[in-house]
Every structure is written in structure tokens, then in C-alpha cells.
Amino acid sequence: MATNDEHVEVATGDINGANTTFFTIFAYQSDTLKVWHNGHLFRRDDDDGFIETNPGTGEFTMKESPFEGDTIVVRYMEA
């Protein structure tokens, strides 16, 4: 059962120019995840966007790895 709580937070994961796997604090409802990379909203499944890898664990994959100093912010509805 979904909680419908909305969260906005900095995603967790190594920002090192190589890592593409990131996590939200809570599991998210499928199709509710929004990802901003350095303030730019990315589109799910676009060439430079992200993939909802495993909503049940809060995992998602960036299609391009962010570099040190970059910021990944997410907004989603908790599952």
C-alpha cells in the first residue's frame, strides 16, 4: 500500500565520473520519480536521462555518470 508521501532529497551514491547507480531514501512509486542533475530536469529513458531500475529498493540508474561536484536531486512519491 502506497503512503503517497512526497519526498525531495539529494540522491545517494558515489558521484565520481564512473558510478551511474543511485538511490532514494525510501522506495518510490513507479512513474513518480523525477531527477535533476545540476538543476536540469532529466527525462526518464531519454539518451541522457535515467532508468527506474528498481522502485521497490529506491534504485535508479543515470544514463551518464555525474562528475565530482555535481548534484543529483530527486522528487518522488513514497511506495
Secondary structure, DSSP 8 states (H G I E B T S, - for coil): -----EEEEE-BS--SSS--EEE-SS-B-TT--EEEETTEEE-BTSTTSEEEEEGGGTEEEESS---TT--EEEEEEB-
